[in-house]
């Protein structure tokens, strides 16, 4: 305990790190304050808070920290920017012209970022139009009649401005604060619902009497166990031994170093779950001429506790895990980077044989990683079927828990790096990067959205 307190003192004693933490907290506070400002022309006391917290809409509301159900100026949150970023990321992988622009260095990165912002505006306008339709159908009683003529245009402008402001906050956190700003904003929105969900679950179990409180304690213990397993999944790697040849620089000779190449079990991160949920959301969008009553196939795709929903969802997650891993992981490029840095895998010839060897290992570890990721995705549905309230069940897996764990680990890794640079003891023992890593070769750091 004393060592942990000493580490916290070291963190606070580093001026640069202290300023980053304070900046991040202040910007997060601004975001949470804006999430409680209601759109013009809406009576907040008459809002229906239940519809937006169920089914697929519940995920959007979770990412927005409850701003979606509360008809806030930040109702769309950072999700339009996330959608635009994912689209641009896929384009840089699939379109050769985009790949060339990305390889132009800083100028190419700025150009792609600018296109992402433009695309964010377009996506926000489309989603804002759908949100206006949703409000008029589900929360028609909350709309102020005298403001009805101005409501569509003002809501369109305010929601677009709100999303762009949240995007700006995320970029400022990335530049001036600590961690990935977009991921931290999502995590803050998710965590904002955690205290209320815990209270609701405790009250629900207490009202049952008997062993209700004990059952609640067991649920919390299971949640902690799931989080521990998810940390293992996020940080799990297959270490491939790499040997570096002896080098002579000037009159000095450097002996070959023996390192390892970490291949992540979950190399695709949270992307397969996000893609799967987007696909599962499409049938419900088609049926959203009536937001309140869904039937047939739309009901299946809107109910995460349905057995068919779980099966289809799991299959999509596994398929997208293989697809996305194949898109972002290039064994041939890694083999070339190893060769360029005078590195080789013992017993494997450099060049194409090395690429084939790395590719075969990645195929073997991707399958269990994909299956585990699918299990994580459907856990909230299982939790609801076992009688856990929907709000608390959403923290038992899925995108919410995966993002939370990934962001926390990524932030801790950045703090760890700052401490080690200043000769302090780090926070984590197992996740440090040892030795030199050739450019283009993945490391053991955790990447968030």
RAQUI-V215037 format. One record per residue. N is the residue number from 0. RES is the residue in three letters. OMEGA is omega in whole degrees, -180 to 180 (none if undefined). NEAR is the number of other ideal C-beta (glycine too) atoms within 8 Angstrom. Layout:
N&RES&OMEGA&NEAR, N&RES&OMEGA&NEAR
//
This chain:
0&UNK&-180&4, 1&UNK&178&5, 2&UNK&179&7, 3&UNK&178&7, 4&UNK&178&8, 5&UNK&178&8, 6&UNK&178&12, 7&UNK&177&8, 8&UNK&178&8, 9&UNK&178&12, 10&UNK&-178&13, 11&UNK&-179&8, 12&UNK&177&7, 13&UNK&-173&11, 14&UNK&-179&6, 15&UNK&-180&7, 16&UNK&178&12, 17&UNK&179&11, 18&UNK&178&8, 19&UNK&-180&11, 20&UNK&-180&11, 21&UNK&179&8, 22&UNK&179&13, 23&UNK&-180&13, 24&UNK&-180&8, 25&UNK&179&8, 26&UNK&175&13, 27&UNK&178&12, 28&UNK&176&8, 29&UNK&-180&9, 30&UNK&-179&14, 31&UNK&177&11, 32&UNK&-180&8, 33&UNK&-180&13, 34&UNK&-180&15, 35&UNK&177&9, 36&UNK&-175&8, 37&UNK&178&9, 38&UNK&177&12, 39&UNK&177&9, 40&UNK&-179&11, 41&UNK&174&13, 42&UNK&-174&8, 43&UNK&-177&9, 44&UNK&-176&5, 45&UNK&-178&7, 46&UNK&173&12, 47&UNK&-175&8, 48&UNK&-174&8, 49&UNK&-176&6, 50&UNK&-177&11, 51&UNK&-179&13, 52&UNK&-179&11, 53&UNK&176&8, 54&UNK&-177&8, 55&UNK&179&11, 56&UNK&179&11, 57&UNK&178&12, 58&UNK&178&11, 59&UNK&180&12, 60&UNK&178&13, 61&UNK&179&12, 62&UNK&-180&13, 63&UNK&178&16, 64&UNK&-180&15, 65&UNK&-178&11, 66&UNK&-180&15, 67&UNK&-179&15, 68&UNK&-179&11, 69&UNK&180&13, 70&UNK&-178&13, 71&UNK&175&15, 72&UNK&175&12, 73&UNK&-173&16, 74&UNK&-180&14, 75&UNK&176&14, 76&UNK&-177&16, 77&UNK&-173&13, 78&UNK&176&11, 79&UNK&178&12, 80&UNK&177&14, 81&UNK&180&12, 82&UNK&179&9, 83&UNK&-180&14, 84&UNK&179&11, 85&UNK&179&11, 86&UNK&-179&9, 87&UNK&178&13, 88&UNK&177&8, 89&UNK&-180&9, 90&UNK&179&9, 91&UNK&178&12, 92&UNK&-172&9, 93&UNK&-175&7, 94&UNK&-178&8, 95&UNK&-180&5, 96&UNK&178&6, 97&UNK&177&12, 98&UNK&178&10, 99&UNK&179&9, 100&UNK&-180&11, 101&UNK&-179&10, 102&UNK&180&7, 103&UNK&178&9, 104&UNK&-176&6, 105&UNK&-180&5, 106&UNK&178&7, 107&UNK&179&12, 108&UNK&179&10, 109&UNK&-180&8, 110&UNK&179&10, 111&UNK&178&13, 112&UNK&179&8, 113&UNK&177&8, 114&UNK&178&9, 115&UNK&178&12, 116&UNK&178&11, 117&UNK&179&8, 118&UNK&177&11, 119&UNK&178&14, 120&UNK&-179&10, 121&UNK&180&9, 122&UNK&-180&11, 123&UNK&179&14, 124&UNK&179&10, 125&UNK&-179&8, 126&UNK&178&12, 127&UNK&177&13, 128&UNK&178&9, 129&UNK&-180&10, 130&UNK&177&13, 131&UNK&177&12, 132&UNK&178&9, 133&UNK&-179&11, 134&UNK&-178&14, 135&UNK&-180&8, 136&UNK&-175&10, 137&UNK&-176&10, 138&UNK&-178&14, 139&UNK&-180&8, 140&UNK&-178&5, 141&UNK&-180&13, 142&UNK&179&14, 143&UNK&-175&8, 144&UNK&-177&5, 145&UNK&-177&4, 146&UNK&-171&11, 147&UNK&-177&9, 148&UNK&-178&4, 149&UNK&-171&9, 150&UNK&-177&12, 151&UNK&-175&7, 152&UNK&180&7, 153&UNK&180&12, 154&UNK&178&15, 155&UNK&-179&12, 156&UNK&-176&8, 157&UNK&-180&11, 158&UNK&178&16, 159&UNK&178&12, 160&UNK&179&9, 161&UNK&179&14, 162&UNK&179&16, 163&UNK&178&12, 164&UNK&177&10, 165&UNK&176&15, 166&UNK&178&13, 167&UNK&177&8, 168&UNK&179&13, 169&UNK&178&14, 170&UNK&178&9, 171&UNK&177&12, 172&UNK&179&18, 173&UNK&-176&10, 174&UNK&-172&7, 175&UNK&-175&6, 176&UNK&-174&14, 177&UNK&176&11, 178&UNK&178&14, 179&UNK&-173&11, 180&UNK&-179&15, 181&UNK&180&14, 182&UNK&-179&14, 183&UNK&178&16, 184&UNK&177&16, 185&UNK&-179&15, 186&UNK&179&12, 187&UNK&178&12, 188&UNK&179&16, 189&UNK&-178&14, 190&UNK&-180&8, 191&UNK&-179&10, 192&UNK&-175&13, 193&UNK&-179&9, 194&UNK&179&6, 195&UNK&180&8, 196&UNK&178&13, 197&UNK&180&9, 198&UNK&-180&8, 199&UNK&179&11, 200&UNK&179&14, 201&UNK&179&10, 202&UNK&179&8, 203&UNK&179&9, 204&UNK&180&12, 205&UNK&-179&10, 206&UNK&179&7, 207&UNK&-178&8, 208&UNK&178&5, 209&UNK&-179&4, 210&UNK&-179&5, 211&UNK&179&11, 212&UNK&178&9, 213&UNK&178&7, 214&UNK&177&10, 215&UNK&178&12, 216&UNK&178&8, 217&UNK&179&8, 218&UNK&179&12, 219&UNK&178&8, 220&UNK&178&8, 221&UNK&178&9, 222&UNK&178&10, 223&UNK&179&8, 224&UNK&179&8, 225&UNK&179&12, 226&UNK&178&10, 227&UNK&178&8, 228&UNK&-180&8, 229&UNK&176&13, 230&UNK&178&10, 231&UNK&180&8, 232&UNK&-177&13, 233&UNK&-176&12, 234&UNK&-177&11, 235&UNK&179&9, 236&UNK&170&9, 237&UNK&-176&8, 238&UNK&177&8, 239&UNK&-177&11, 240&UNK&180&10, 241&UNK&179&12, 242&UNK&178&11, 243&UNK&-177&11, 244&UNK&177&8, 245&UNK&-179&7, 246&UNK&177&9, 247&UNK&179&7, 248&UNK&-176&5, 249&UNK&178&4, 250&UNK&-177&2, 251&UNK&180&6, 252&UNK&179&6, 253&UNK&-179&8, 254&UNK&-178&5, 255&UNK&180&9, 256&UNK&179&8, 257&UNK&-179&7, 258&UNK&175&12, 259&UNK&177&7, 260&UNK&-177&14, 261&UNK&175&11, 262&UNK&-173&14, 263&UNK&176&9, 264&UNK&177&13, 265&UNK&-176&11, 266&UNK&-177&13, 267&UNK&177&11, 268&UNK&-176&9, 269&UNK&-174&11, 270&UNK&180&10, 271&UNK&179&15, 272&UNK&179&14, 273&UNK&178&11, 274&UNK&-179&12, 275&UNK&180&13, 276&UNK&177&12, 277&UNK&179&8, 278&UNK&179&8, 279&UNK&-178&14, 280&UNK&-175&10, 281&UNK&179&9, 282&UNK&179&11, 283&UNK&177&14, 284&UNK&179&8, 285&UNK&-177&7, 286&UNK&-174&11, 287&UNK&165&10, 288&UNK&172&3, 289&UNK&-174&8, 290&UNK&-171&7, 291&UNK&-176&6, 292&UNK&178&4, 293&UNK&-177&9, 294&UNK&177&6, 295&UNK&-177&7, 296&UNK&179&6, 297&UNK&179&12, 298&UNK&179&10, 299&UNK&-177&10, 300&UNK&179&14, 301&UNK&-176&10, 302&UNK&-178&9, 303&UNK&179&11, 304&UNK&-179&7, 305&UNK&-177&10, 306&UNK&179&5, 307&UNK&177&7, 308&UNK&-178&14, 309&UNK&-178&12, 310&UNK&-179&8, 311&UNK&-179&10, 312&UNK&-178&15, 313&UNK&180&12, 314&UNK&-180&9, 315&UNK&180&13, 316&UNK&-179&15, 317&UNK&-179&13, 318&UNK&-179&8, 319&UNK&177&13, 320&UNK&178&15, 321&UNK&-178&10, 322&UNK&-176&8, 323&UNK&177&12, 324&UNK&178&12, 325&UNK&-179&7, 326&UNK&-173&9, 327&UNK&-176&9, 328&UNK&-177&8, 329&UNK&-180&6, 330&UNK&-179&12, 331&UNK&178&8, 332&UNK&179&8, 333&UNK&179&15, 334&UNK&178&14, 335&UNK&179&9, 336&UNK&177&12, 337&UNK&-179&16, 338&UNK&-180&12, 339&UNK&180&7, 340&UNK&179&9, 341&UNK&178&8, 342&UNK&179&11, 343&UNK&176&12, 344&UNK&-178&13, 345&UNK&179&6, 346&UNK&-179&3, 347&UNK&180&9, 348&UNK&177&5, 349&UNK&177&9, 350&UNK&-175&8, 351&UNK&177&7, 352&UNK&177&9, 353&UNK&178&17, 354&UNK&179&12, 355&UNK&-179&9, 356&UNK&179&10, 357&UNK&179&15, 358&UNK&180&9, 359&UNK&178&8, 360&UNK&-180&11, 361&UNK&178&13, 362&UNK&-178&8, 363&UNK&-177&7, 364&UNK&-180&11, 365&UNK&-178&13, 366&UNK&178&8, 367&UNK&177&8, 368&UNK&179&15, 369&UNK&179&13, 370&UNK&179&9, 371&UNK&178&11, 372&UNK&177&16, 373&UNK&177&14, 374&UNK&177&10, 375&UNK&-178&14, 376&UNK&-176&14, 377&UNK&180&13, 378&UNK&178&12, 379&UNK&177&14, 380&UNK&176&13, 381&UNK&-180&10, 382&UNK&178&12, 383&UNK&180&13, 384&UNK&178&7, 385&UNK&175&6, 386&UNK&178&4, 387&UNK&-179&11, 388&UNK&-173&10, 389&UNK&-179&10, 390&UNK&-179&11, 391&UNK&-179&14, 392&UNK&-178&12, 393&UNK&179&13, 394&UNK&-180&10, 395&UNK&179&15, 396&UNK&178&13, 397&UNK&-177&13, 398&UNK&-176&12, 399&UNK&-177&12, 400&UNK&-178&14, 401&UNK&178&14, 402&UNK&180&15, 403&UNK&-179&11, 404&UNK&-179&12, 405&UNK&-179&16, 406&UNK&180&15, 407&UNK&-180&9, 408&UNK&179&13, 409&UNK&179&15, 410&UNK&178&11, 411&UNK&179&10, 412&UNK&178&12, 413&UNK&176&10, 414&UNK&178&12, 415&UNK&-180&13, 416&UNK&179&8, 417&UNK&-180&12, 418&UNK&-178&15, 419&UNK&178&10, 420&UNK&-178&6, 421&UNK&173&8, 422&UNK&174&4, 423&UNK&172&8, 424&UNK&-178&6, 425&UNK&178&9, 426&UNK&-175&7, 427&UNK&-178&9, 428&UNK&-170&5, 429&UNK&-171&5, 430&UNK&-177&11, 431&UNK&177&10, 432&UNK&-176&7, 433&UNK&177&4, 434&UNK&-178&6, 435&UNK&178&5, 436&UNK&177&8, 437&UNK&179&10, 438&UNK&179&6, 439&UNK&-180&7, 440&UNK&-176&10, 441&UNK&177&8, 442&UNK&-179&7, 443&UNK&178&8, 444&UNK&-179&8, 445&UNK&178&10, 446&UNK&176&6, 447&UNK&-178&12, 448&UNK&none&11
//
